[in-house]
Amino acid sequence: MSLAVASEFAGRVRYDEPLSRHTSWHVGGPAQVWFNPRDRADLIAFLGSLPPAVPIHWIGLGSNLLVRDGGVPGVVISTHGTLDDLQRNGASGVQAGAGVACARVARQCAQWQLGPAAFFAGIPGTLGGALAMNAGAFGGETWRQVSEVETIDRSGQTRWRAATEYRTGYRQVSAPVAGEWFLGARLSFERSAADQGEEVRALLQRRKLAQPIGEWSCGSVFTNPPGDFAARLIETAGLKGLRIGDASVSAKHANFIVNHGHARAADIEQLIEQVQATVQRVHGVALHPEVRILGEVG
Ligand SMILES: Cc1cc2nc3c(=O)[nH]c(=O)nc-3n(C[C@H](O)[C@H](O)[C@H](O)COP(=O)(O)OP(=O)(O)OC[C@H]3O[C@@H](n4cnc5c(N)ncnc54)[C@H](O)[C@@H]3O)c2cc1C
């Protein structure tokens, strides 16, 4: 399907933009159309100009996405480097755009002496991605801090919704209606006298010791099943180091799959399926991917 965008955006979208440039696994075929809005007015105008049948996907920092080698038909909207306002909201609140990096939320909250926010430092994505995933780390979880979210739909209509309108759980978020994306959120914290800068440094150090930080990955591939850890199940099934093409199950943390440089998305997806099949056979437990898998087989 050919996709022509309105003339005012024609010079600013990118056609066939390789998504391998925008995902932390560094794999993935092209987005048919890639758009990085200047600001919210630009985003609203762009959405309003799209024909209703065009599929729309959103990407933050691509740190939880497996994009297949055949790429993504339709439009991919990138919030990287945009929608990135971050300000105080009252005595212990913060208002942030969807494109704000979680690490910045952590750093800024440490300066403002608001917490708990140190856990955001370990999540290498945007606030929008963290809202979509209910990202969490070290006992903290995104939606525990959310009081309201601002959303936008494909016609460009924006609205504020209370957090109580969403059902959230471990890496799960159910919206009250389909077809809305996050523009930003109001977060609420406690005033905290503790040295959160020190807490952030300690958490990052713990993470560095346990995870293959610096290698190309998507963090944890599978959610933890109730009462157990995916990493423990994968490791004790003898799968550490299992390799397909240029991807392998990390020798450092069994719930990570690492691209050694030239992996294809298909290598990673096959590894995911092989890990699931082996853990099911050995332990009788079904593992479910935490990563979002998107696009067409190449
Ligand atoms: C080394 C490493 C460590 C990690 N550690 C953790 C961890 O400790 N805890 C954890 O929870 N995760 C972790 N992750 C995974 C990832 O960082 C989080 O899931 C993060 O929240 C994803 O944010 P993102 O901006 O990269 O989203 P993307 O990967 O770009 O997108 C993820 C999903 O969110 C959707 N999305 C993105 N922006 C929006 C928006 N504005 N509105 C609606 N939907 C949107 C996308 O469509 C997609 O479905 C880790 C990843 C890596 C690489």
The ligand as a Gaussian input file, in Angstrom:
#p B3LYP/6-31G(d) Opt

LIG

0 1
 C       19.289000      -2.726000      29.409000
 C       17.800000      -2.637000      29.627000
 C       17.292000      -2.700000      30.908000
 C       15.901000      -2.630000      31.131000
 N       15.436000      -2.697000      32.402000
 C       14.102000      -2.591000      32.630000
 C       13.593000      -2.637000      33.965000
 O       14.324000      -2.745000      34.938000
 N       12.254000      -2.551000      34.144000
 C       11.403000      -2.418000      33.083000
 O       10.190000      -2.341000      33.319000
 N       11.861000      -2.370000      31.818000
 C       13.183000      -2.449000      31.566000
 N       13.656000      -2.404000      30.275000
 C       12.677000      -2.324000      29.164000
 C       12.314000      -0.907000      28.684000
 O       13.343000       0.022000      28.982000
 C       10.993000      -0.434000      29.304000
 O        9.916000      -1.275000      28.953000
 C       10.655000       1.006000      28.855000
 O        9.545000       1.447000      29.598000
 C       10.324000       1.116000      27.361000
 O       10.304000       2.493000      27.029000
 P       10.620000       2.965000      25.538000
 O       10.461000       4.427000      25.466000
 O       11.932000       2.432000      25.094000
 O        9.431000       2.237000      24.770000
 P        9.485000       1.512000      23.360000
 O       10.352000       0.287000      23.450000
 O        9.808000       2.485000      22.309000
 O        7.968000       1.031000      23.246000
 C        7.460000       0.039000      24.120000
 C        5.930000       0.001000      23.962000
 O        5.411000       1.231000      24.448000
 C        4.621000       1.853000      23.445000
 N        4.757000       3.300000      23.576000
 C        5.896000       4.038000      23.552000
 N        5.603000       5.334000      23.745000
 C        4.266000       5.419000      23.876000
 C        3.353000       6.497000      24.087000
 N        3.764000       7.768000      24.211000
 N        2.030000       6.210000      24.190000
 C        1.584000       4.943000      24.071000
 N        2.391000       3.879000      23.854000
 C        3.724000       4.124000      23.769000
 C        5.173000       1.333000      22.111000
 O        4.207000       1.427000      21.086000
 C        5.477000      -0.099000      22.506000
 O        4.332000      -0.900000      22.440000
 C       15.025000      -2.471000      30.027000
 C       15.547000      -2.374000      28.720000
 C       16.918000      -2.451000      28.520000
 C       17.449000      -2.320000      27.114000

